[in-house]
């Protein structure tokens, strides 16, 4: 997904929550590592100026 376009548009439309599912077959199989990867992705990819 082109998150740098999708997330600002969702923010402009008034979105209150952003839920991005990790659907990567190469993702860590360790549950804690998977949660960490999922939680850090939005913070690393949400464009500056988007409400967090």
N, C-alpha and C positions, 0 to 999 in steps of 0.2 A: 504494500500500500504506500502511496505517496504521503506519508505522515506529515511532512512539512507543509502540505497543502490542506490535508484533511483536518488536522487538529486546529489550525487557526480558523478554518471555516466553521467547525463545530463550536469553537469558543465564541465566534461572532454571532452564532445562532442561539447562544445562551446555554450551551451544554454545561451541566454541573459535574458530571463524572466522565472519566475517560477509562474505558476498560479495553485493554489490548491483550488478547490471548496469545500465549507463547505456543506456537504450533510448528516447532522445528524438530524434525526427527533426530537431529544431531545435538539436541539440547542435553544438558547434564541429566543423568539418570538419578543423581542424588537429589532428594526432595528439597533440601535446604538450598543447594546450589541453583536448582531450577527456580525457586521462589525469588532468590536474590537476582537472578538474571531477568526474570519477569518484572520485578519491581524497579530495576535500574533502567530498563529500556526506555520507558516514557520520559524519565528525567534526563536521559542523554539525547533524546530525539525530539522533544517538544520544543518548538521554536521559541526564541526569546520573545517576551511580550505576551505569551499565552498565559492566561491565568492558571496557576498550579494549585 
